[in-house]
Amino acid sequence: MKHAESKLKKVIIVHDMTELKRQQHQRLVDEAKLRTEEDSSGKFHVKVWGMPGHMRIVKLKVRN
């Protein structure tokens, strides 16, 4: 892919998820966004991490 034509460089590969797994993932993403917004210190960012089916919410320290 590194040496492909420019139109092919925009192709991405993602895990194929069922509708239920996509809904679960979206709920986790929404919860992570909410937790990030609730962090008044601004020192942490909350993200969804892991492979489909084994995703979890993690709290990461913001780099300066």
mmCIF file of the N, C-alpha and C atoms, coordinates in Angstrom:
data_MODEL
# 
_entry.id   MODEL 
# 
loop_
_atom_site.group_PDB 
_atom_site.id 
_atom_site.type_symbol 
_atom_site.label_atom_id 
_atom_site.label_alt_id 
_atom_site.label_comp_id 
_atom_site.label_asym_id 
_atom_site.label_entity_id 
_atom_site.label_seq_id 
_atom_site.pdbx_PDB_ins_code 
_atom_site.Cartn_x 
_atom_site.Cartn_y 
_atom_site.Cartn_z 
_atom_site.occupancy 
_atom_site.B_iso_or_equiv 
_atom_site.pdbx_formal_charge 
_atom_site.auth_seq_id 
_atom_site.auth_comp_id 
_atom_site.auth_asym_id 
_atom_site.auth_atom_id 
_atom_site.pdbx_PDB_model_num 
ATOM 1   N N  . MET A 1 1  ? 0.826   -1.189 0.000  1.00 0.00 ? 1  MET A N  1 
ATOM 2   C CA . MET A 1 1  ? 0.000   0.000  0.000  1.00 0.00 ? 1  MET A CA 1 
ATOM 3   C C  . MET A 1 1  ? 0.875   1.260  0.000  1.00 0.00 ? 1  MET A C  1 
ATOM 4   N N  . LYS A 1 2  ? 2.081   1.150  0.520  1.00 0.00 ? 2  LYS A N  1 
ATOM 5   C CA . LYS A 1 2  ? 2.962   2.299  0.612  1.00 0.00 ? 2  LYS A CA 1 
ATOM 6   C C  . LYS A 1 2  ? 3.261   2.903  -0.758 1.00 0.00 ? 2  LYS A C  1 
ATOM 7   N N  . HIS A 1 3  ? 3.405   2.071  -1.783 1.00 0.00 ? 3  HIS A N  1 
ATOM 8   C CA . HIS A 1 3  ? 3.770   2.540  -3.111 1.00 0.00 ? 3  HIS A CA 1 
ATOM 9   C C  . HIS A 1 3  ? 2.598   2.501  -4.098 1.00 0.00 ? 3  HIS A C  1 
ATOM 10  N N  . ALA A 1 4  ? 1.382   2.452  -3.580 1.00 0.00 ? 4  ALA A N  1 
ATOM 11  C CA . ALA A 1 4  ? 0.196   2.374  -4.438 1.00 0.00 ? 4  ALA A CA 1 
ATOM 12  C C  . ALA A 1 4  ? -0.132  3.738  -5.042 1.00 0.00 ? 4  ALA A C  1 
ATOM 13  N N  . GLU A 1 5  ? -1.048  3.729  -5.995 1.00 0.00 ? 5  GLU A N  1 
ATOM 14  C CA . GLU A 1 5  ? -1.519  4.973  -6.598 1.00 0.00 ? 5  GLU A CA 1 
ATOM 15  C C  . GLU A 1 5  ? -2.171  5.843  -5.521 1.00 0.00 ? 5  GLU A C  1 
ATOM 16  N N  . SER A 1 6  ? -2.230  7.133  -5.765 1.00 0.00 ? 6  SER A N  1 
ATOM 17  C CA . SER A 1 6  ? -2.752  8.064  -4.761 1.00 0.00 ? 6  SER A CA 1 
ATOM 18  C C  . SER A 1 6  ? -4.197  7.756  -4.365 1.00 0.00 ? 6  SER A C  1 
ATOM 19  N N  . LYS A 1 7  ? -5.036  7.315  -5.315 1.00 0.00 ? 7  LYS A N  1 
ATOM 20  C CA . LYS A 1 7  ? -6.434  7.022  -4.967 1.00 0.00 ? 7  LYS A CA 1 
ATOM 21  C C  . LYS A 1 7  ? -6.539  5.798  -4.055 1.00 0.00 ? 7  LYS A C  1 
ATOM 22  N N  . LEU A 1 8  ? -5.568  4.907  -4.109 1.00 0.00 ? 8  LEU A N  1 
ATOM 23  C CA . LEU A 1 8  ? -5.593  3.727  -3.253 1.00 0.00 ? 8  LEU A CA 1 
ATOM 24  C C  . LEU A 1 8  ? -4.987  3.983  -1.877 1.00 0.00 ? 8  LEU A C  1 
ATOM 25  N N  . LYS A 1 9  ? -4.295  5.073  -1.693 1.00 0.00 ? 9  LYS A N  1 
ATOM 26  C CA . LYS A 1 9  ? -3.690  5.385  -0.399 1.00 0.00 ? 9  LYS A CA 1 
ATOM 27  C C  . LYS A 1 9  ? -4.736  5.787  0.634  1.00 0.00 ? 9  LYS A C  1 
ATOM 28  N N  . LYS A 1 10 ? -5.947  6.090  0.183  1.00 0.00 ? 10 LYS A N  1 
ATOM 29  C CA . LYS A 1 10 ? -7.005  6.471  1.108  1.00 0.00 ? 10 LYS A CA 1 
ATOM 30  C C  . LYS A 1 10 ? -7.789  5.258  1.612  1.00 0.00 ? 10 LYS A C  1 
ATOM 31  N N  . VAL A 1 11 ? -7.440  4.069  1.189  1.00 0.00 ? 11 VAL A N  1 
ATOM 32  C CA . VAL A 1 11 ? -8.124  2.847  1.605  1.00 0.00 ? 11 VAL A CA 1 
ATOM 33  C C  . VAL A 1 11 ? -7.682  2.492  3.018  1.00 0.00 ? 11 VAL A C  1 
ATOM 34  N N  . ILE A 1 12 ? -8.655  2.181  3.886  1.00 0.00 ? 12 ILE A N  1 
ATOM 35  C CA . ILE A 1 12 ? -8.330  1.742  5.235  1.00 0.00 ? 12 ILE A CA 1 
ATOM 36  C C  . ILE A 1 12 ? -8.905  0.347  5.448  1.00 0.00 ? 12 ILE A C  1 
ATOM 37  N N  . ILE A 1 13 ? -8.302  -0.382 6.344  1.00 0.00 ? 13 ILE A N  1 
ATOM 38  C CA . ILE A 1 13 ? -8.747  -1.733 6.663  1.00 0.00 ? 13 ILE A CA 1 
ATOM 39  C C  . ILE A 1 13 ? -9.188  -1.733 8.119  1.00 0.00 ? 13 ILE A C  1 
ATOM 40  N N  . VAL A 1 14 ? -10.403 -2.182 8.358  1.00 0.00 ? 14 VAL A N  1 
ATOM 41  C CA . VAL A 1 14 ? -10.948 -2.224 9.713  1.00 0.00 ? 14 VAL A CA 1 
ATOM 42  C C  . VAL A 1 14 ? -11.528 -3.612 9.979  1.00 0.00 ? 14 VAL A C  1 
ATOM 43  N N  . HIS A 1 15 ? -11.733 -3.885 11.257 1.00 0.00 ? 15 HIS A N  1 
ATOM 44  C CA . HIS A 1 15 ? -12.325 -5.157 11.643 1.00 0.00 ? 15 HIS A CA 1 
ATOM 45  C C  . HIS A 1 15 ? -13.795 -5.186 11.245 1.00 0.00 ? 15 HIS A C  1 
ATOM 46  N N  . ASP A 1 16 ? -14.251 -6.308 10.765 1.00 0.00 ? 16 ASP A N  1 
ATOM 47  C CA . ASP A 1 16 ? -15.648 -6.484 10.419 1.00 0.00 ? 16 ASP A CA 1 
ATOM 48  C C  . ASP A 1 16 ? -16.411 -6.797 11.698 1.00 0.00 ? 16 ASP A C  1 
ATOM 49  N N  . MET A 1 17 ? -17.391 -5.956 12.040 1.00 0.00 ? 17 MET A N  1 
ATOM 50  C CA . MET A 1 17 ? -18.156 -6.158 13.266 1.00 0.00 ? 17 MET A CA 1 
ATOM 51  C C  . MET A 1 17 ? -19.631 -6.340 12.935 1.00 0.00 ? 17 MET A C  1 
ATOM 52  N N  . THR A 1 18 ? -20.297 -7.127 13.746 1.00 0.00 ? 18 THR A N  1 
ATOM 53  C CA . THR A 1 18 ? -21.738 -7.301 13.586 1.00 0.00 ? 18 THR A CA 1 
ATOM 54  C C  . THR A 1 18 ? -22.429 -6.014 14.035 1.00 0.00 ? 18 THR A C  1 
ATOM 55  N N  . GLU A 1 19 ? -23.700 -5.898 13.736 1.00 0.00 ? 19 GLU A N  1 
ATOM 56  C CA . GLU A 1 19 ? -24.472 -4.725 14.144 1.00 0.00 ? 19 GLU A CA 1 
ATOM 57  C C  . GLU A 1 19 ? -24.441 -4.563 15.664 1.00 0.00 ? 19 GLU A C  1 
ATOM 58  N N  . LEU A 1 20 ? -24.574 -5.658 16.404 1.00 0.00 ? 20 LEU A N  1 
ATOM 59  C CA . LEU A 1 20 ? -24.555 -5.608 17.869 1.00 0.00 ? 20 LEU A CA 1 
ATOM 60  C C  . LEU A 1 20 ? -23.207 -5.105 18.375 1.00 0.00 ? 20 LEU A C  1 
ATOM 61  N N  . LYS A 1 21 ? -22.115 -5.590 17.811 1.00 0.00 ? 21 LYS A N  1 
ATOM 62  C CA . LYS A 1 21 ? -20.785 -5.146 18.234 1.00 0.00 ? 21 LYS A CA 1 
ATOM 63  C C  . LYS A 1 21 ? -20.559 -3.671 17.894 1.00 0.00 ? 21 LYS A C  1 
ATOM 64  N N  . ARG A 1 22 ? -21.082 -3.209 16.751 1.00 0.00 ? 22 ARG A N  1 
ATOM 65  C CA . ARG A 1 22 ? -20.956 -1.794 16.404 1.00 0.00 ? 22 ARG A CA 1 
ATOM 66  C C  . ARG A 1 22 ? -21.725 -0.928 17.398 1.00 0.00 ? 22 ARG A C  1 
ATOM 67  N N  . GLN A 1 23 ? -22.912 -1.382 17.808 1.00 0.00 ? 23 GLN A N  1 
ATOM 68  C CA . GLN A 1 23 ? -23.703 -0.641 18.791 1.00 0.00 ? 23 GLN A CA 1 
ATOM 69  C C  . GLN A 1 23 ? -22.984 -0.590 20.138 1.00 0.00 ? 23 GLN A C  1 
ATOM 70  N N  . GLN A 1 24 ? -22.411 -1.729 20.561 1.00 0.00 ? 24 GLN A N  1 
ATOM 71  C CA . GLN A 1 24 ? -21.659 -1.765 21.814 1.00 0.00 ? 24 GLN A CA 1 
ATOM 72  C C  . GLN A 1 24 ? -20.459 -0.825 21.752 1.00 0.00 ? 24 GLN A C  1 
ATOM 73  N N  . HIS A 1 25 ? -19.773 -0.838 20.615 1.00 0.00 ? 25 HIS A N  1 
ATOM 74  C CA . HIS A 1 25 ? -18.621 0.040  20.439 1.00 0.00 ? 25 HIS A CA 1 
ATOM 75  C C  . HIS A 1 25 ? -19.041 1.498  20.516 1.00 0.00 ? 25 HIS A C  1 
ATOM 76  N N  . GLN A 1 26 ? -20.144 1.853  19.873 1.00 0.00 ? 26 GLN A N  1 
ATOM 77  C CA . GLN A 1 26 ? -20.619 3.227  19.901 1.00 0.00 ? 26 GLN A CA 1 
ATOM 78  C C  . GLN A 1 26 ? -20.986 3.663  21.313 1.00 0.00 ? 26 GLN A C  1 
ATOM 79  N N  . ARG A 1 27 ? -21.595 2.766  22.096 1.00 0.00 ? 27 ARG A N  1 
ATOM 80  C CA . ARG A 1 27 ? -21.917 3.093  23.489 1.00 0.00 ? 27 ARG A CA 1 
ATOM 81  C C  . ARG A 1 27 ? -20.645 3.369  24.286 1.00 0.00 ? 27 ARG A C  1 
ATOM 82  N N  . LEU A 1 28 ? -19.611 2.551  24.066 1.00 0.00 ? 28 LEU A N  1 
ATOM 83  C CA . LEU A 1 28 ? -18.337 2.765  24.758 1.00 0.00 ? 28 LEU A CA 1 
ATOM 84  C C  . LEU A 1 28 ? -17.709 4.098  24.355 1.00 0.00 ? 28 LEU A C  1 
ATOM 85  N N  . VAL A 1 29 ? -17.758 4.421  23.067 1.00 0.00 ? 29 VAL A N  1 
ATOM 86  C CA . VAL A 1 29 ? -17.200 5.686  22.581 1.00 0.00 ? 29 VAL A CA 1 
ATOM 87  C C  . VAL A 1 29 ? -17.951 6.864  23.201 1.00 0.00 ? 29 VAL A C  1 
ATOM 88  N N  . ASP A 1 30 ? -19.270 6.782  23.252 1.00 0.00 ? 30 ASP A N  1 
ATOM 89  C CA . ASP A 1 30 ? -20.073 7.852  23.843 1.00 0.00 ? 30 ASP A CA 1 
ATOM 90  C C  . ASP A 1 30 ? -19.735 8.035  25.327 1.00 0.00 ? 30 ASP A C  1 
ATOM 91  N N  . GLU A 1 31 ? -19.584 6.915  26.047 1.00 0.00 ? 31 GLU A N  1 
ATOM 92  C CA . GLU A 1 31 ? -19.234 6.979  27.465 1.00 0.00 ? 31 GLU A CA 1 
ATOM 93  C C  . GLU A 1 31 ? -17.837 7.574  27.654 1.00 0.00 ? 31 GLU A C  1 
ATOM 94  N N  . ALA A 1 32 ? -16.906 7.205  26.793 1.00 0.00 ? 32 ALA A N  1 
ATOM 95  C CA . ALA A 1 32 ? -15.541 7.734  26.875 1.00 0.00 ? 32 ALA A CA 1 
ATOM 96  C C  . ALA A 1 32 ? -15.541 9.244  26.636 1.00 0.00 ? 32 ALA A C  1 
ATOM 97  N N  . LYS A 1 33 ? -16.307 9.704  25.668 1.00 0.00 ? 33 LYS A N  1 
ATOM 98  C CA . LYS A 1 33 ? -16.398 11.143 25.388 1.00 0.00 ? 33 LYS A CA 1 
ATOM 99  C C  . LYS A 1 33 ? -16.967 11.882 26.591 1.00 0.00 ? 33 LYS A C  1 
ATOM 100 N N  . LEU A 1 34 ? -18.004 11.308 27.195 1.00 0.00 ? 34 LEU A N  1 
ATOM 101 C CA . LEU A 1 34 ? -18.627 11.922 28.362 1.00 0.00 ? 34 LEU A CA 1 
ATOM 102 C C  . LEU A 1 34 ? -17.635 12.019 29.516 1.00 0.00 ? 34 LEU A C  1 
ATOM 103 N N  . ARG A 1 35 ? -16.897 10.947 29.758 1.00 0.00 ? 35 ARG A N  1 
ATOM 104 C CA . ARG A 1 35 ? -15.912 10.957 30.842 1.00 0.00 ? 35 ARG A CA 1 
ATOM 105 C C  . ARG A 1 35 ? -14.802 11.972 30.588 1.00 0.00 ? 35 ARG A C  1 
ATOM 106 N N  . THR A 1 36 ? -14.399 12.118 29.329 1.00 0.00 ? 36 THR A N  1 
ATOM 107 C CA . THR A 1 36 ? -13.367 13.103 28.989 1.00 0.00 ? 36 THR A CA 1 
ATOM 108 C C  . THR A 1 36 ? -13.890 14.508 29.250 1.00 0.00 ? 36 THR A C  1 
ATOM 109 N N  . GLU A 1 37 ? -15.128 14.777 28.865 1.00 0.00 ? 37 GLU A N  1 
ATOM 110 C CA . GLU A 1 37 ? -15.718 16.094 29.088 1.00 0.00 ? 37 GLU A CA 1 
ATOM 111 C C  . GLU A 1 37 ? -15.894 16.392 30.570 1.00 0.00 ? 37 GLU A C  1 
ATOM 112 N N  . GLU A 1 38 ? -16.159 15.360 31.380 1.00 0.00 ? 38 GLU A N  1 
ATOM 113 C CA . GLU A 1 38 ? -16.363 15.549 32.814 1.00 0.00 ? 38 GLU A CA 1 
ATOM 114 C C  . GLU A 1 38 ? -15.063 15.784 33.562 1.00 0.00 ? 38 GLU A C  1 
ATOM 115 N N  . ASP A 1 39 ? -13.917 15.453 32.970 1.00 0.00 ? 39 ASP A N  1 
ATOM 116 C CA . ASP A 1 39 ? -12.623 15.637 33.624 1.00 0.00 ? 39 ASP A CA 1 
ATOM 117 C C  . ASP A 1 39 ? -12.288 17.126 33.649 1.00 0.00 ? 39 ASP A C  1 
ATOM 118 N N  . SER A 1 40 ? -12.464 17.744 34.803 1.00 0.00 ? 40 SER A N  1 
ATOM 119 C CA . SER A 1 40 ? -12.245 19.182 34.911 1.00 0.00 ? 40 SER A CA 1 
ATOM 120 C C  . SER A 1 40 ? -10.762 19.544 34.986 1.00 0.00 ? 40 SER A C  1 
ATOM 121 N N  . SER A 1 41 ? -9.905  18.582 35.298 1.00 0.00 ? 41 SER A N  1 
ATOM 122 C CA . SER A 1 41 ? -8.471  18.882 35.418 1.00 0.00 ? 41 SER A CA 1 
ATOM 123 C C  . SER A 1 41 ? -7.802  19.052 34.058 1.00 0.00 ? 41 SER A C  1 
ATOM 124 N N  . GLY A 1 42 ? -8.334  18.384 33.030 1.00 0.00 ? 42 GLY A N  1 
ATOM 125 C CA . GLY A 1 42 ? -7.731  18.456 31.705 1.00 0.00 ? 42 GLY A CA 1 
ATOM 126 C C  . GLY A 1 42 ? -6.466  17.634 31.585 1.00 0.00 ? 42 GLY A C  1 
ATOM 127 N N  . LYS A 1 43 ? -6.182  16.805 32.589 1.00 0.00 ? 43 LYS A N  1 
ATOM 128 C CA . LYS A 1 43 ? -4.953  16.003 32.600 1.00 0.00 ? 43 LYS A CA 1 
ATOM 129 C C  . LYS A 1 43 ? -5.140  14.621 31.982 1.00 0.00 ? 43 LYS A C  1 
ATOM 130 N N  . PHE A 1 44 ? -6.395  14.231 31.742 1.00 0.00 ? 44 PHE A N  1 
ATOM 131 C CA . PHE A 1 44 ? -6.658  12.891 31.245 1.00 0.00 ? 44 PHE A CA 1 
ATOM 132 C C  . PHE A 1 44 ? -7.564  12.915 30.021 1.00 0.00 ? 44 PHE A C  1 
ATOM 133 N N  . HIS A 1 45 ? -7.412  11.890 29.185 1.00 0.00 ? 45 HIS A N  1 
ATOM 134 C CA . HIS A 1 45 ? -8.261  11.691 28.021 1.00 0.00 ? 45 HIS A CA 1 
ATOM 135 C C  . HIS A 1 45 ? -8.737  10.244 28.087 1.00 0.00 ? 45 HIS A C  1 
ATOM 136 N N  . VAL A 1 46 ? -10.018 10.018 27.942 1.00 0.00 ? 46 VAL A N  1 
ATOM 137 C CA . VAL A 1 46 ? -10.587 8.673  28.040 1.00 0.00 ? 46 VAL A CA 1 
ATOM 138 C C  . VAL A 1 46 ? -10.863 8.165  26.629 1.00 0.00 ? 46 VAL A C  1 
ATOM 139 N N  . LYS A 1 47 ? -10.388 6.943  26.344 1.00 0.00 ? 47 LYS A N  1 
ATOM 140 C CA . LYS A 1 47 ? -10.526 6.361  25.004 1.00 0.00 ? 47 LYS A CA 1 
ATOM 141 C C  . LYS A 1 47 ? -11.025 4.927  25.096 1.00 0.00 ? 47 LYS A C  1 
ATOM 142 N N  . VAL A 1 48 ? -11.503 4.423  23.970 1.00 0.00 ? 48 VAL A N  1 
ATOM 143 C CA . VAL A 1 48 ? -11.877 3.013  23.847 1.00 0.00 ? 48 VAL A CA 1 
ATOM 144 C C  . VAL A 1 48 ? -10.661 2.304  23.262 1.00 0.00 ? 48 VAL A C  1 
ATOM 145 N N  . TRP A 1 49 ? -10.258 1.216  23.902 1.00 0.00 ? 49 TRP A N  1 
ATOM 146 C CA . TRP A 1 49 ? -9.023  0.529  23.538 1.00 0.00 ? 49 TRP A CA 1 
ATOM 147 C C  . TRP A 1 49 ? -9.289  -0.962 23.405 1.00 0.00 ? 49 TRP A C  1 
ATOM 148 N N  . GLY A 1 50 ? -8.676  -1.614 22.455 1.00 0.00 ? 50 GLY A N  1 
ATOM 149 C CA . GLY A 1 50 ? -8.750  -3.064 22.331 1.00 0.00 ? 50 GLY A CA 1 
ATOM 150 C C  . GLY A 1 50 ? -9.327  -3.527 21.011 1.00 0.00 ? 50 GLY A C  1 
ATOM 151 N N  . MET A 1 51 ? -9.284  -4.814 20.853 1.00 0.00 ? 51 MET A N  1 
ATOM 152 C CA . MET A 1 51 ? -9.797  -5.445 19.643 1.00 0.00 ? 51 MET A CA 1 
ATOM 153 C C  . MET A 1 51 ? -11.308 -5.615 19.758 1.00 0.00 ? 51 MET A C  1 
ATOM 154 N N  . PRO A 1 52 ? -12.020 -5.642 18.631 1.00 0.00 ? 52 PRO A N  1 
ATOM 155 C CA . PRO A 1 52 ? -13.469 -5.845 18.679 1.00 0.00 ? 52 PRO A CA 1 
ATOM 156 C C  . PRO A 1 52 ? -13.828 -7.089 19.490 1.00 0.00 ? 52 PRO A C  1 
ATOM 157 N N  . GLY A 1 53 ? -14.778 -6.929 20.374 1.00 0.00 ? 53 GLY A N  1 
ATOM 158 C CA . GLY A 1 53 ? -15.181 -8.021 21.255 1.00 0.00 ? 53 GLY A CA 1 
ATOM 159 C C  . GLY A 1 53 ? -14.462 -7.987 22.582 1.00 0.00 ? 53 GLY A C  1 
ATOM 160 N N  . HIS A 1 54 ? -13.337 -7.270 22.639 1.00 0.00 ? 54 HIS A N  1 
ATOM 161 C CA . HIS A 1 54 ? -12.550 -7.168 23.872 1.00 0.00 ? 54 HIS A CA 1 
ATOM 162 C C  . HIS A 1 54 ? -12.205 -5.716 24.169 1.00 0.00 ? 54 HIS A C  1 
ATOM 163 N N  . MET A 1 55 ? -13.064 -4.798 23.766 1.00 0.00 ? 55 MET A N  1 
ATOM 164 C CA . MET A 1 55 ? -12.806 -3.378 23.955 1.00 0.00 ? 55 MET A CA 1 
ATOM 165 C C  . MET A 1 55 ? -13.132 -2.971 25.380 1.00 0.00 ? 55 MET A C  1 
ATOM 166 N N  . ARG A 1 56 ? -12.373 -1.977 25.843 1.00 0.00 ? 56 ARG A N  1 
ATOM 167 C CA . ARG A 1 56 ? -12.607 -1.451 27.173 1.00 0.00 ? 56 ARG A CA 1 
ATOM 168 C C  . ARG A 1 56 ? -12.293 0.044  27.167 1.00 0.00 ? 56 ARG A C  1 
ATOM 169 N N  . ILE A 1 57 ? -12.728 0.725  28.193 1.00 0.00 ? 57 ILE A N  1 
ATOM 170 C CA . ILE A 1 57 ? -12.462 2.144  28.330 1.00 0.00 ? 57 ILE A CA 1 
ATOM 171 C C  . ILE A 1 57 ? -11.221 2.314  29.187 1.00 0.00 ? 57 ILE A C  1 
ATOM 172 N N  . VAL A 1 58 ? -10.280 3.127  28.703 1.00 0.00 ? 58 VAL A N  1 
ATOM 173 C CA . VAL A 1 58 ? -9.053  3.389  29.445 1.00 0.00 ? 58 VAL A CA 1 
ATOM 174 C C  . VAL A 1 58 ? -8.877  4.888  29.622 1.00 0.00 ? 58 VAL A C  1 
ATOM 175 N N  . LYS A 1 59 ? -8.237  5.258  30.723 1.00 0.00 ? 59 LYS A N  1 
ATOM 176 C CA . LYS A 1 59 ? -7.976  6.658  31.026 1.00 0.00 ? 59 LYS A CA 1 
ATOM 177 C C  . LYS A 1 59 ? -6.488  6.899  30.805 1.00 0.00 ? 59 LYS A C  1 
ATOM 178 N N  . LEU A 1 60 ? -6.168  7.795  29.883 1.00 0.00 ? 60 LEU A N  1 
ATOM 179 C CA . LEU A 1 60 ? -4.783  8.067  29.519 1.00 0.00 ? 60 LEU A CA 1 
ATOM 180 C C  . LEU A 1 60 ? -4.397  9.478  29.945 1.00 0.00 ? 60 LEU A C  1 
ATOM 181 N N  . LYS A 1 61 ? -3.166  9.609  30.396 1.00 0.00 ? 61 LYS A N  1 
ATOM 182 C CA . LYS A 1 61 ? -2.657  10.920 30.771 1.00 0.00 ? 61 LYS A CA 1 
ATOM 183 C C  . LYS A 1 61 ? -2.356  11.716 29.505 1.00 0.00 ? 61 LYS A C  1 
ATOM 184 N N  . VAL A 1 62 ? -2.752  12.982 29.476 1.00 0.00 ? 62 VAL A N  1 
ATOM 185 C CA . VAL A 1 62 ? -2.526  13.841 28.315 1.00 0.00 ? 62 VAL A CA 1 
ATOM 186 C C  . VAL A 1 62 ? -1.057  14.240 28.303 1.00 0.00 ? 62 VAL A C  1 
ATOM 187 N N  . ARG A 1 63 ? -0.441  14.121 27.127 1.00 0.00 ? 63 ARG A N  1 
ATOM 188 C CA . ARG A 1 63 ? 0.953   14.550 26.981 1.00 0.00 ? 63 ARG A CA 1 
ATOM 189 C C  . ARG A 1 63 ? 1.017   16.063 26.840 1.00 0.00 ? 63 ARG A C  1 
ATOM 190 N N  . ASN A 1 64 ? 2.040   16.622 27.374 1.00 0.00 ? 64 ASN A N  1 
ATOM 191 C CA . ASN A 1 64 ? 2.240   18.080 27.247 1.00 0.00 ? 64 ASN A CA 1 
ATOM 192 C C  . ASN A 1 64 ? 2.970   18.417 25.989 1.00 0.00 ? 64 ASN A C  1 
# 
